[in-house]
Amino acid sequence: MSAATTIALVIGSLREESINRKFAEYIVSQLPESVTVNEVNIADLPLYNQDYDDTTIESYERVRQQIKDADADAVLMVTPEHNRTMPAALKNVIDIGSRPYGSSVWTDKKVAVVTASPGTYGGRSSGLDVRKSMQMLSAKMMISPEVYLSHATESLDEEGVSSERTQKFLQKFASELAKFAENSGV
């Protein structure tokens, strides 16, 4: 692992007590020390509007810069599912990063997606919709392992991820994520 590997972390939930944040924190704690993770704050982003393409919006520029090649080797999106799709806050950052036309920060960007839900399907619809958007924007998606954590609250306690089975799975994912982020040939 090179010392220069950086991952931008986008958490699709704006909730303070987000279960997705807890899973993201666990994944980050399992990455090698040589990997730097910088969270991309998406809570302050105005809803994307094409009228803004010719305007400088500080929060848009900050997010775009955090995702660009110079700042992140890969992006990790950890997100819930809202009404069988990705949350509006996550869709907003995807749209902001894709604009203005011809200046997308997602082109050739390595992206990994993790979803977690208290429900049976683990946010699978959300994850698939994120993948669909990212592929359309020419991002390079991490394919394996896919992570859709169902009944996710059962794997958590006050300290974080408590299920040994989930811990082992996320440790494997963190290892693969580190390799994915570092590998320039992906």
Residue frames relative to the residue before (quaternion, step in Angstrom):
aa qw qx qy qz dx dy dz
M 1.0000 0.0000 0.0000 0.0000 0.00 0.00 0.00
S 0.3357 -0.7427 0.5399 0.2104 3.59 -0.73 0.95
A 0.5840 -0.6097 0.4141 0.3402 3.56 -1.17 0.61
A 0.6811 0.5295 -0.2812 0.4203 3.57 1.19 -0.39
T 0.4428 0.7057 -0.4609 0.3057 3.62 1.19 0.22
T 0.0026 -0.8002 0.5973 -0.0531 3.55 -0.75 1.11
I 0.1189 -0.7720 0.6226 0.0482 3.54 -1.02 0.91
A 0.2789 -0.7178 0.6152 0.1689 3.54 -0.99 0.94
L 0.2011 -0.7895 0.5743 0.0802 3.57 -0.82 1.04
V 0.0520 -0.7723 0.6332 0.0000 3.54 -0.83 1.08
I 0.1242 -0.7777 0.6135 0.0581 3.57 -0.66 1.11
G 0.3787 -0.7898 0.4512 0.1707 3.54 -0.54 1.25
S 0.6569 0.4693 -0.3113 0.5014 3.58 1.25 -0.15
L 0.3057 -0.7551 0.5524 0.1766 3.56 -0.97 0.85
R 0.4518 0.7058 -0.4373 0.3263 3.60 1.28 -0.13
E 0.5190 -0.6440 0.4712 0.3064 3.56 -0.99 0.84
E 0.7691 0.2964 -0.1547 0.5447 3.60 0.97 -0.86
S 0.1412 0.8389 -0.5107 0.1246 3.57 1.05 0.73
I 0.4225 -0.6802 0.5315 0.2762 3.57 -0.93 0.87
N 0.6056 0.5576 -0.3564 0.4420 3.59 1.11 -0.60
R 0.6037 0.5381 -0.3523 0.4710 3.59 1.08 -0.64
K 0.6451 0.5210 -0.3252 0.4545 3.60 0.97 -0.81
F 0.6641 0.4754 -0.3085 0.4876 3.58 0.96 -0.78
A 0.6216 0.5330 -0.3396 0.4629 3.60 1.01 -0.76
E 0.6525 0.5145 -0.3154 0.4584 3.59 0.92 -0.88
Y 0.6431 0.5077 -0.3278 0.4704 3.59 1.00 -0.76
I 0.6444 0.5146 -0.3266 0.4618 3.60 0.88 -0.90
V 0.6546 0.5109 -0.3115 0.4620 3.59 0.87 -0.94
S 0.6638 0.5131 -0.3121 0.4458 3.61 0.95 -0.82
Q 0.6914 0.4752 -0.2703 0.4724 3.60 1.20 -0.43
L 0.5171 0.6339 -0.4219 0.3910 3.60 1.25 -0.08
P 0.5952 -0.5595 0.4230 0.3920 3.60 -1.13 0.52
E 0.6220 -0.5723 0.3884 0.3671 3.59 -1.15 0.62
S 0.6251 0.5652 -0.3329 0.4231 3.58 1.17 -0.53
V 0.6307 0.5054 -0.3345 0.4847 3.60 1.28 -0.14
T 0.1973 -0.7593 0.6126 0.0959 3.54 -0.87 1.02
V 0.1255 -0.7843 0.6048 0.0583 3.56 -0.94 0.90
N 0.0753 -0.7832 0.6171 0.0080 3.55 -0.87 1.04
E 0.3149 -0.7571 0.5397 0.1905 3.56 -0.63 1.08
V 0.2996 -0.7219 0.6031 0.1594 3.52 -1.06 0.90
N 0.2790 -0.7693 0.5539 0.1536 3.59 -0.49 1.18
I 0.0825 -0.8255 0.5582 0.0158 3.58 -0.62 1.13
A 0.4752 0.7165 -0.4174 0.2943 3.59 1.27 -0.15
D 0.7319 0.4414 -0.2374 0.4617 3.60 1.09 -0.62
L 0.4876 0.6963 -0.4202 0.3176 3.60 1.25 0.08
P 0.3948 -0.6763 0.5591 0.2722 3.60 -0.84 0.92
L 0.5976 -0.5517 0.4239 0.3985 3.58 -1.13 0.56
Y 0.5214 -0.6528 0.4531 0.3111 3.55 -0.95 0.92
N 0.0369 0.7520 -0.6554 0.0598 3.52 -1.09 0.89
Q 0.5024 -0.6863 0.4328 0.2988 3.59 -0.71 1.03
D 0.5477 0.6083 -0.3976 0.4146 3.60 1.18 -0.43
Y 0.6430 0.5425 -0.3184 0.4370 3.61 1.21 -0.47
D 0.4577 0.7223 -0.4384 0.2768 3.61 1.21 -0.23
D 0.7389 0.3699 -0.2241 0.5167 3.60 1.09 -0.57
T 0.6245 0.5098 -0.3211 0.4970 3.57 1.31 0.29
T 0.3607 -0.7000 0.5618 0.2537 3.57 -1.09 0.62
I 0.0306 -0.7631 0.6451 -0.0223 3.54 -0.70 1.17
E 0.4842 -0.7256 0.4103 0.2658 3.56 -0.46 1.25
S 0.6894 0.4715 -0.2986 0.4618 3.61 0.82 -0.91
Y 0.6094 0.5295 -0.3558 0.4708 3.63 1.05 -0.63
E 0.6798 0.4975 -0.2916 0.4531 3.57 0.86 -0.98
R 0.6220 0.5424 -0.3371 0.4530 3.60 1.02 -0.79
V 0.6805 0.4849 -0.2820 0.4715 3.58 0.87 -1.00
R 0.6468 0.5121 -0.3286 0.4598 3.59 0.87 -0.86
Q 0.6671 0.5028 -0.3037 0.4583 3.59 0.93 -0.87
Q 0.6493 0.5252 -0.3244 0.4443 3.61 0.96 -0.79
I 0.7104 0.4498 -0.2497 0.4804 3.57 1.11 -0.63
K 0.5436 0.6534 -0.3959 0.3475 3.61 1.12 -0.60
D 0.7291 -0.4644 0.3035 0.4008 3.56 -1.28 0.48
A 0.6723 0.5218 -0.3174 0.4182 3.60 0.84 -0.87
D 0.7602 0.3954 -0.2051 0.4730 3.58 1.06 -0.63
A 0.8249 0.1136 -0.0401 0.5523 3.63 1.03 -0.59
D 0.3730 -0.7126 0.5546 0.2132 3.53 -0.93 0.98
A 0.7867 -0.0092 0.0307 0.6165 3.57 1.17 -0.62
V 0.2900 -0.7162 0.6046 0.1936 3.54 -1.35 0.29
L 0.1567 -0.7508 0.6359 0.0861 3.54 -0.99 0.93
M 0.0996 -0.7796 0.6174 0.0331 3.56 -0.75 1.10
V 0.0345 -0.7744 0.6316 -0.0160 3.56 -0.74 1.11
T 0.1114 0.8547 -0.4766 0.1729 3.53 -0.35 1.26
P 0.4204 -0.6519 0.5558 0.2990 3.55 -1.22 0.48
E 0.4292 -0.6264 0.5644 0.3238 3.49 -1.38 -0.27
H 0.0859 -0.7713 0.6291 0.0441 3.57 -0.96 0.90
N 0.8494 -0.1025 0.0383 0.5162 3.57 -0.63 1.14
R 0.6948 -0.5242 0.2354 0.4326 3.53 0.95 1.09
T 0.7176 0.3121 -0.2816 0.5552 3.59 1.11 0.65
M 0.6984 -0.4444 0.3347 0.4502 3.56 -1.28 -0.09
P 0.5747 -0.5879 0.4333 0.3692 3.61 -1.13 0.54
A 0.6364 -0.5542 0.3868 0.3718 3.56 -1.17 0.63
A 0.6353 0.5434 -0.3412 0.4297 3.62 0.96 -0.80
L 0.6690 0.4796 -0.3018 0.4811 3.60 0.99 -0.77
K 0.6346 0.5137 -0.3329 0.4718 3.59 0.95 -0.81
N 0.6190 0.5589 -0.3362 0.4375 3.57 1.04 -0.77
V 0.6928 0.4573 -0.2924 0.4747 3.62 0.84 -0.90
I 0.5989 0.5378 -0.3657 0.4673 3.60 1.09 -0.60
D 0.6725 0.4916 -0.2938 0.4688 3.59 0.91 -0.91
I 0.6430 0.5222 -0.3253 0.4561 3.59 0.91 -0.87
G 0.6881 0.4870 -0.2827 0.4576 3.58 0.93 -0.88
S 0.6704 0.5148 -0.2970 0.4441 3.58 1.15 -0.53
R 0.7297 0.4225 -0.2090 0.4953 3.58 1.24 -0.31
P 0.5381 -0.1203 -0.8326 -0.0532 1.64 -2.30 0.85
Y 0.7212 -0.4537 0.3056 0.4250 3.53 -1.27 0.51
G 0.7982 0.2657 -0.2246 0.4918 3.54 -0.92 0.97
S 0.7302 0.3917 -0.2233 0.5133 3.60 1.25 -0.14
S 0.2337 0.8171 -0.5018 0.1614 3.58 1.14 0.51
V 0.3579 -0.7198 0.5551 0.2135 3.57 -0.98 0.87
W 0.5981 0.6016 -0.3471 0.3998 3.59 1.26 -0.22
T 0.5112 0.6601 -0.4261 0.3484 3.61 1.15 -0.44
D 0.8554 -0.0003 -0.0773 0.5121 3.56 -0.72 1.21
K 0.4308 0.6745 -0.4793 0.3602 3.61 1.21 0.31
K 0.3839 -0.6983 0.5544 0.2400 3.58 -0.98 0.87
V 0.0109 -0.8101 0.5832 -0.0594 3.56 -0.78 1.10
A 0.0919 -0.7558 0.6470 0.0426 3.54 -1.05 0.90
V 0.1710 -0.7969 0.5761 0.0618 3.57 -1.05 0.81
V 0.0375 -0.7513 0.6589 0.0023 3.54 -1.06 0.93
T 0.0476 -0.7790 0.6235 0.0455 3.57 -0.97 0.81
A 0.0447 -0.7743 0.6311 0.0156 3.53 -1.19 0.65
S 0.0493 0.7957 -0.5974 0.0867 3.52 -0.97 0.94
P 0.5133 -0.6216 0.4833 0.3413 3.57 -1.13 0.57
G 0.6215 0.5869 -0.3249 0.4046 3.57 1.22 -0.42
T 0.7407 -0.4575 0.3098 0.3822 3.50 -1.41 0.12
Y 0.7551 0.4333 -0.2247 0.4376 3.59 0.94 -0.81
G 0.4352 -0.7594 0.4192 0.2413 3.59 1.25 0.10
G 0.6343 -0.5471 0.3412 0.4264 3.59 1.12 0.48
R 0.2454 0.8188 -0.4917 0.1657 3.58 1.23 0.38
S 0.6446 0.5163 -0.3373 0.4519 3.62 0.91 -0.82
S 0.6298 0.5258 -0.3247 0.4707 3.57 0.99 -0.80
G 0.6763 0.5060 -0.2909 0.4494 3.56 0.84 -1.00
L 0.6698 0.4896 -0.3011 0.4701 3.56 0.94 -0.85
D 0.6451 0.5059 -0.3270 0.4702 3.60 1.02 -0.70
V 0.6159 0.5174 -0.3481 0.4815 3.60 1.03 -0.71
R 0.6539 0.5132 -0.3121 0.4601 3.58 0.88 -0.92
K 0.6404 0.5306 -0.3234 0.4514 3.57 0.94 -0.89
S 0.6721 0.4864 -0.2955 0.4736 3.61 0.89 -0.90
M 0.6804 0.4978 -0.2949 0.4498 3.57 0.88 -0.94
Q 0.6477 0.5090 -0.3248 0.4647 3.59 0.98 -0.76
M 0.6321 0.5227 -0.3310 0.4665 3.58 1.03 -0.77
L 0.7052 0.4396 -0.2482 0.4978 3.58 1.14 -0.66
S 0.5075 -0.7017 0.3701 0.3365 3.58 1.34 0.32
A 0.3135 0.7142 -0.5488 0.3008 3.56 1.04 0.78
K 0.3971 -0.6755 0.5638 0.2611 3.56 -1.28 0.43
M 0.2092 -0.8316 0.5085 0.0775 3.55 -0.30 1.29
M 0.4210 -0.6339 0.5839 0.2829 3.53 -1.14 0.75
I 0.2718 -0.8140 0.4995 0.1184 3.55 -0.61 1.14
S 0.8313 0.0595 0.0141 0.5524 3.58 0.88 -0.85
P 0.5563 -0.2612 -0.7885 0.0260 1.49 -1.80 1.68
E 0.4235 -0.6391 0.5634 0.3078 3.55 -1.18 0.56
V 0.1677 -0.8011 0.5705 0.0676 3.58 -1.00 0.80
Y 0.1240 0.7367 -0.6478 0.1490 3.53 -0.59 1.30
L 0.1167 -0.8419 0.5259 0.0325 3.59 -0.03 1.28
S 0.1332 -0.8033 0.5786 0.0478 3.57 -0.37 1.26
H 0.8101 0.1641 -0.1707 0.5364 3.58 -1.23 0.54
A 0.1021 0.8812 -0.4574 0.0616 3.53 1.18 0.74
T 0.6303 0.5494 -0.3573 0.4162 3.61 0.98 -0.70
E 0.5958 0.5712 -0.3602 0.4347 3.59 1.19 -0.44
S 0.6717 0.4846 -0.2889 0.4801 3.61 1.24 -0.35
L 0.6785 0.4851 -0.2664 0.4831 3.58 1.32 -0.03
D 0.0302 -0.7312 0.6765 0.0828 3.48 -1.37 0.40
E 0.7779 -0.3367 0.2227 0.4815 3.62 -1.24 -0.19
E 0.6795 0.5027 -0.2741 0.4588 3.60 1.15 -0.64
G 0.6728 -0.4404 0.3208 0.5005 3.60 1.17 -0.44
V 0.7974 -0.2152 0.1907 0.5306 3.57 -1.01 -0.86
S 0.1010 -0.8429 0.5285 0.0003 3.57 -0.49 1.23
S 0.5932 0.5773 -0.3671 0.4245 3.60 1.16 -0.44
E 0.4387 -0.7100 0.4887 0.2543 3.58 -0.69 1.11
R 0.6302 0.5395 -0.3291 0.4510 3.57 1.01 -0.79
T 0.6760 0.4728 -0.2860 0.4876 3.59 0.91 -0.92
Q 0.6129 0.5478 -0.3477 0.4510 3.60 1.01 -0.76
K 0.6723 0.4949 -0.3016 0.4606 3.60 0.85 -0.94
F 0.6499 0.5146 -0.3141 0.4628 3.57 0.97 -0.85
L 0.6995 0.4570 -0.2729 0.4768 3.59 0.91 -0.90
Q 0.5816 0.5497 -0.3776 0.4658 3.61 1.14 -0.47
K 0.6370 0.5076 -0.3145 0.4875 3.57 1.01 -0.83
F 0.6463 0.5163 -0.3181 0.4631 3.56 0.94 -0.89
A 0.6540 0.5196 -0.3176 0.4489 3.63 0.88 -0.92
S 0.6353 0.5257 -0.3216 0.4654 3.57 1.00 -0.80
E 0.6855 0.4709 -0.2776 0.4809 3.57 0.91 -0.92
L 0.6148 0.5452 -0.3406 0.4568 3.58 1.07 -0.72
A 0.6458 0.5206 -0.3212 0.4569 3.59 0.92 -0.86
K 0.6564 0.4972 -0.3052 0.4783 3.59 0.96 -0.86
F 0.6397 0.5377 -0.3054 0.4565 3.56 0.99 -0.92
A 0.6807 0.4938 -0.2884 0.4579 3.60 0.88 -0.94
E 0.7077 0.4729 -0.2638 0.4539 3.57 0.97 -0.84
N 0.6556 0.5597 -0.3108 0.4005 3.57 1.00 -0.83
S 0.2719 -0.7976 0.5201 0.1390 3.56 -0.40 1.23
G 0.6432 0.5499 -0.3258 0.4217 3.60 1.21 -0.33
V 0.4640 0.6888 -0.4469 0.3325 3.60 1.27 -0.03
